[in-house]
Amino acid sequence: MHRKPSCETLARAHQQILTQTVGDFLQHAHTADIQPDAATVFVHDECNPDSIGAIATACSPQAPTDGRFDFQKAHITGHRVDGSSVAGRVIEGNQDDITLTESAMNPDHRVLNLPLPDQHAVLQAAFTKDRAPTKRQLGKLETLWRYDRTKTALSVGITALQALARASYPTQSVADMLALKSPTTPNAILTTWDVSDSTREMARDNGKLRSFIVWFGSQAITAVQRYGGELIDWTGDGQNLAVPLPQSNARFSREQRADFGHKTLIPLLSHLTDIAKSQDEYTVRLTAGFGRLDNLPGGKMSPQLFGMTKLSKRQPRDRLSIALTGESYDMLAPNLPDTLQHHLYHN
């Protein structure tokens, strides 16, 4: 008796066929003396509308060993990508025109976008800037795209994956079905607060501690909402809060992220610190940084929150403290006002 292939098995089979199709396209391009470094099929993420899934990636058949693919491996292959990227804007705009433009994510690349609007997808080829195609070569690529079997084969494979996700997967997300990692680009400022020694305090007087948590939590929600933010969830003795980064190059630019942090995170931390200092019954730990906030069925989560929880546990318990995650510390710590510097913890 033959067992019916699992959803995961079928999805991986379709993904392998798509990857082979992308590889064949790159081989044809090199035959025409056109030199993309790599190409990736991106599709709309049904569960996270501000991201797209890199569902199939192939690298140049003449891949060098000079580190040119380090960015691809670290940020693209096996990931979802922020919807503010060039590919994301092509998919969101349901564009049909073939375009060559600067990459939003990698300043060393130009990207050629070959859209599949019926599948809410795009095949994007990345070129090191000194290898970008000429106008004549672009004409060859357009012909290859419009009349080669690549476009049809990709459409068939993507449609099959989307149908499989709708029929078999709880979130109906192709990206989740393929277990793609979260984007490496932050889309939010994350802030957490916890009550120190809450286990002991709960045993001593759980009614009083509960009253404090409700009071501080309501104050924190009001504070974060001033900056367009929201409560992600309660953690028992605290909260996870988030302020979204704008859907723009601010997500990719370190300078613009730093500017957003100065205008948003520092005043928010000042507000939360003032609330914590307005009482002397309980000690609060604040932890903050940039991260990725994703949708889940019935809620939201962020991989960065796991690291922030570890950081919070290392903070001192005998006084009010503030900790910033790596990039956030480098960006913001030197310019924190003295009122926050006094409470800053770093290890």
C-alpha positions as CSV (number, residue, x, y, z in Angstrom):
1,M,0.0,0.0,0.0
2,H,1.4,3.4,-1.1
3,R,1.4,6.2,1.4
4,K,0.2,9.6,0.2
5,P,3.0,12.1,0.1
6,S,2.9,14.7,2.9
7,C,2.3,18.3,2.3
8,E,5.9,19.0,3.2
9,T,7.2,16.4,0.7
10,L,5.1,17.8,-2.1
11,A,6.1,21.4,-1.3
12,R,9.8,20.5,-1.4
13,A,9.4,18.7,-4.7
14,H,7.8,21.8,-6.3
15,Q,10.5,24.0,-4.7
16,Q,13.2,21.8,-6.2
17,I,11.7,22.0,-9.7
18,L,11.4,25.8,-9.3
19,T,15.0,26.0,-8.3
20,Q,16.1,24.0,-11.2
21,T,14.1,26.2,-13.5
22,V,15.8,29.3,-12.1
23,G,19.2,27.6,-12.6
24,D,18.3,26.8,-16.2
25,F,17.4,30.5,-16.7
26,L,20.8,31.6,-15.4
27,Q,22.5,29.1,-17.6
28,H,20.7,30.5,-20.7
29,A,21.6,34.0,-19.6
30,H,25.3,33.1,-19.4
31,T,25.1,31.5,-22.8
32,A,24.0,35.0,-24.1
33,D,27.0,36.5,-22.3
34,I,24.8,38.1,-19.5
35,Q,26.2,37.7,-16.0
36,P,23.8,37.8,-13.1
37,D,25.2,36.7,-9.8
38,A,22.0,34.9,-8.8
39,A,18.3,34.9,-9.3
40,T,15.4,34.4,-6.9
41,V,11.7,33.8,-7.2
42,F,9.8,35.9,-4.6
43,V,6.1,35.5,-3.9
44,H,3.6,37.4,-1.8
45,D,3.4,36.1,1.8
46,E,-0.3,35.6,2.6
47,C,0.3,35.6,6.3
48,N,2.6,38.6,6.5
49,P,1.6,41.2,3.9
50,D,4.6,43.3,4.5
51,S,7.0,40.6,3.5
52,I,7.7,38.3,0.5
53,G,9.1,34.8,0.4
54,A,12.3,33.8,-1.4
55,I,10.9,30.4,-2.4
56,A,13.6,29.4,-5.0
57,T,17.2,30.7,-5.5
58,A,20.0,29.7,-7.8
59,C,23.5,31.2,-8.1
60,S,25.5,31.8,-11.2
61,P,26.9,28.6,-12.8
62,Q,30.3,30.4,-12.7
63,A,30.1,31.2,-9.0
64,P,33.4,32.8,-7.8
65,T,34.8,32.3,-4.3
66,D,35.3,36.0,-3.6
67,G,32.5,36.3,-1.0
68,R,30.0,37.8,-3.6
69,F,27.3,35.4,-2.4
70,D,27.7,36.0,1.3
71,F,24.9,38.6,1.3
72,Q,22.7,36.2,-0.7
73,K,23.2,33.4,1.8
74,A,22.8,35.6,4.8
75,H,19.7,37.6,3.8
76,I,17.9,35.9,0.8
77,T,18.2,32.2,0.5
78,G,15.7,30.4,2.7
79,H,14.3,33.7,4.0
80,R,11.4,36.0,3.7
81,V,12.3,39.5,2.6
82,D,10.9,42.8,3.7
83,G,8.0,44.1,1.5
84,S,9.8,47.5,1.2
85,S,12.4,45.8,-1.0
86,V,12.4,46.3,-4.8
87,A,10.8,42.9,-5.3
88,G,8.2,43.6,-2.7
89,R,7.2,46.8,-4.4
90,V,7.0,45.1,-7.8
91,I,4.6,42.4,-6.3
92,E,2.6,44.9,-4.3
93,G,2.1,47.2,-7.3
94,N,1.1,44.2,-9.5
95,Q,3.7,45.5,-12.0
96,D,4.0,43.9,-15.4
97,D,7.0,45.9,-16.8
98,I,10.5,44.5,-16.7
99,T,12.7,46.9,-14.8
100,L,16.4,47.2,-13.9
101,T,17.0,49.3,-10.8
102,E,19.2,49.8,-7.7
103,S,18.7,47.2,-5.0
104,A,17.2,48.6,-1.8
105,M,18.8,45.9,0.4
106,N,22.3,45.6,-1.1
107,P,24.0,48.8,-2.3
108,D,26.5,46.7,-4.4
109,H,23.7,45.2,-6.6
110,R,21.4,46.2,-9.4
111,V,18.4,44.0,-9.8
112,L,16.4,43.0,-12.8
113,N,12.7,42.3,-12.1
114,L,10.8,39.9,-14.3
115,P,7.3,40.0,-13.0
116,L,4.7,37.2,-12.7
117,P,1.6,39.4,-11.7
118,D,-0.9,36.5,-12.1
119,Q,1.0,34.6,-9.3
120,H,1.8,37.8,-7.2
121,A,5.4,36.9,-7.8
122,V,8.6,38.1,-9.5
123,L,11.8,36.5,-10.7
124,Q,14.6,38.8,-9.7
125,A,18.1,38.6,-11.1
126,A,20.9,40.3,-9.1
127,F,23.9,41.8,-10.8
128,T,27.1,43.2,-9.3
129,K,27.1,46.8,-10.5
130,D,30.0,46.5,-12.9
131,R,28.3,43.5,-14.5
132,A,24.9,45.0,-15.0
133,P,23.4,44.3,-18.4
134,T,23.7,46.7,-21.2
135,K,20.6,48.0,-23.2
136,R,21.3,45.4,-25.9
137,Q,21.6,42.6,-23.3
138,L,18.4,43.7,-21.6
139,G,16.6,43.2,-25.0
140,K,18.0,39.7,-25.1
141,L,16.8,39.0,-21.5
142,E,13.3,40.4,-22.3
143,T,13.1,38.0,-25.3
144,L,14.4,35.1,-23.2
145,W,11.8,35.9,-20.5
146,R,8.8,36.4,-22.8
147,Y,9.3,33.4,-25.1
148,D,11.4,30.9,-23.2
149,R,9.7,28.2,-21.2
150,T,11.0,29.7,-17.9
151,K,8.0,32.0,-17.4
152,T,5.5,29.3,-18.0
153,A,7.3,26.7,-15.8
154,L,7.7,29.2,-12.9
155,S,4.0,30.1,-13.1
156,V,3.0,26.4,-13.0
157,G,5.2,25.7,-10.0
158,I,4.1,28.8,-8.0
159,T,0.5,28.1,-8.7
160,A,0.9,24.5,-7.4
161,L,2.6,25.7,-4.2
162,Q,-0.1,28.3,-3.6
163,A,-2.9,25.7,-4.1
164,L,-1.1,23.3,-1.8
165,A,-0.8,26.0,0.9
166,R,-4.5,26.9,0.7
167,A,-5.5,23.3,0.9
168,S,-3.1,22.0,3.5
169,Y,-1.5,24.6,5.6
170,P,-3.0,26.3,8.7
171,T,-1.8,29.8,7.7
172,Q,-2.3,29.4,4.0
173,S,1.2,30.8,3.6
174,V,3.6,29.4,1.0
175,A,6.5,31.0,3.0
176,D,5.4,29.2,6.2
177,M,4.8,26.0,4.4
178,L,8.5,26.1,3.2
179,A,9.7,27.1,6.7
180,L,11.3,30.3,5.4
181,K,13.2,32.3,8.1
182,S,12.1,35.7,9.1
183,P,13.5,38.7,7.2
184,T,16.8,40.0,8.5
185,T,15.5,43.6,8.0
186,P,13.9,45.0,11.2
187,N,10.4,46.4,10.8
188,A,9.8,47.5,14.4
189,I,11.3,48.8,17.6
190,L,10.6,46.3,20.3
191,T,10.5,47.2,24.0
192,T,9.8,44.8,26.9
193,W,9.4,45.5,30.6
194,D,9.4,43.0,33.5
195,V,9.0,43.2,37.3
196,S,12.2,42.0,39.0
197,D,11.8,39.2,41.6
198,S,8.2,38.8,40.6
199,T,8.0,35.1,41.8
200,R,8.9,36.2,45.3
201,E,6.6,39.2,45.1
202,M,3.7,37.0,43.9
203,A,4.1,34.7,46.8
204,R,4.2,37.7,49.2
205,D,1.1,39.5,48.0
206,N,-0.2,38.5,44.6
207,G,-3.1,40.9,44.7
208,K,-0.8,43.9,45.2
209,L,1.6,42.7,42.4
210,R,-1.3,42.1,40.1
211,S,-2.6,45.6,40.7
212,F,0.8,47.1,39.9
213,I,1.2,45.1,36.7
214,V,-2.2,46.2,35.5
215,W,-1.4,49.9,36.4
216,F,2.0,49.9,34.9
217,G,0.8,48.0,31.8
218,S,-2.0,50.5,31.1
219,Q,0.5,53.3,31.4
220,A,2.9,51.6,29.1
221,I,0.2,51.0,26.4
222,T,-0.7,54.6,26.5
223,A,2.9,55.6,26.1
224,V,3.6,53.3,23.2
225,Q,0.5,54.3,21.4
226,R,1.7,57.9,21.3
227,Y,4.3,56.8,18.8
228,G,2.0,54.6,16.7
229,G,2.9,51.5,18.6
230,E,1.0,48.6,20.1
231,L,0.9,45.9,22.8
232,I,2.1,42.6,21.4
233,D,1.3,40.6,24.4
234,W,1.4,40.3,28.2
235,T,4.2,38.1,29.6
236,G,2.8,37.4,33.1
237,D,4.9,39.9,34.9
238,G,5.4,42.4,32.1
239,Q,4.6,43.2,28.4
240,N,6.1,43.1,24.9
241,L,5.5,46.4,23.0
242,A,6.3,47.4,19.4
243,V,6.5,50.6,17.3
244,P,6.5,49.8,13.6
245,L,9.3,51.2,11.4
246,P,7.8,53.0,8.3
247,Q,7.6,50.9,5.1
248,S,10.5,52.7,3.3
249,N,14.2,52.7,3.0
250,A,14.3,53.5,6.7
251,R,14.3,49.7,7.2
252,F,17.4,49.2,5.2
253,S,19.4,52.3,6.1
254,R,21.4,52.2,9.3
255,E,21.4,56.0,9.5
256,Q,17.6,56.3,9.0
257,R,17.0,53.6,11.6
258,A,19.2,55.5,14.1
259,D,17.2,58.7,13.4
260,F,13.9,56.8,14.0
261,G,15.3,55.4,17.2
262,H,16.3,58.8,18.5
263,K,12.9,60.2,17.7
264,T,10.9,57.3,19.0
265,L,12.7,54.8,21.2
266,I,14.6,57.3,23.4
267,P,11.4,59.3,24.3
268,L,9.5,56.1,24.9
269,L,12.2,54.8,27.3
270,S,12.2,58.2,29.0
271,H,8.4,57.9,29.5
272,L,8.5,54.3,30.8
273,T,11.4,55.2,33.1
274,D,9.4,58.1,34.6
275,I,6.5,55.8,35.2
276,A,8.8,53.2,36.9
277,K,10.4,55.9,39.1
278,S,7.0,57.3,40.2
279,Q,6.7,54.4,42.6
280,D,9.2,52.7,44.9
281,E,7.4,49.4,45.6
282,Y,8.6,47.3,42.6
283,T,11.8,47.3,40.4
284,V,11.3,47.2,36.7
285,R,13.7,46.1,33.9
286,L,13.4,47.7,30.5
287,T,14.9,46.0,27.4
288,A,14.7,47.4,23.8
289,G,16.0,47.1,20.3
290,F,15.2,46.8,16.6
291,G,13.7,43.5,15.4
292,R,11.3,41.8,13.1
293,L,7.6,41.5,14.1
294,D,5.7,38.8,12.3
295,N,2.1,37.8,12.2
296,L,0.9,34.4,13.5
297,P,-2.6,33.0,13.6
298,G,-4.2,34.9,16.4
299,G,-1.2,37.0,17.3
300,K,2.3,38.3,16.6
301,M,5.8,37.2,17.5
302,S,9.4,38.2,17.0
303,P,12.6,36.0,17.0
304,Q,14.4,38.9,18.6
305,L,12.2,38.7,21.7
306,F,14.0,35.4,22.7
307,G,17.3,37.2,22.8
308,M,15.8,40.2,24.6
309,T,14.4,37.8,27.3
310,K,17.9,36.5,27.9
311,L,19.3,40.0,28.1
312,S,16.6,41.0,30.5
313,K,17.4,38.1,32.8
314,R,21.1,39.3,33.0
315,Q,20.0,42.8,34.1
316,P,20.4,43.8,37.7
317,R,17.4,43.1,40.0
318,D,18.1,45.7,42.7
319,R,17.5,48.8,40.7
320,L,15.7,50.2,37.6
321,S,17.7,49.2,34.5
322,I,17.6,49.7,30.8
323,A,19.3,47.4,28.3
324,L,19.7,47.9,24.5
325,T,20.4,45.0,22.0
326,G,23.6,45.1,20.0
327,E,22.8,47.4,17.0
328,S,20.5,49.6,19.1
329,Y,23.2,50.0,21.7
330,D,25.8,51.1,19.1
331,M,23.3,53.5,17.5
332,L,21.7,55.1,20.6
333,A,23.7,54.6,23.7
334,P,26.2,57.5,23.0
335,N,23.4,60.0,22.7
336,L,21.1,58.9,25.6
337,P,20.2,61.7,28.0
338,D,21.8,61.6,31.4
339,T,18.5,60.5,33.0
340,L,18.7,57.3,30.9
341,Q,22.5,56.8,30.9
342,H,22.2,56.5,34.7
343,H,20.1,53.3,34.3
344,L,21.9,51.9,31.3
345,Y,23.1,48.3,31.6
346,H,25.6,46.8,29.2
347,N,27.7,43.6,29.3
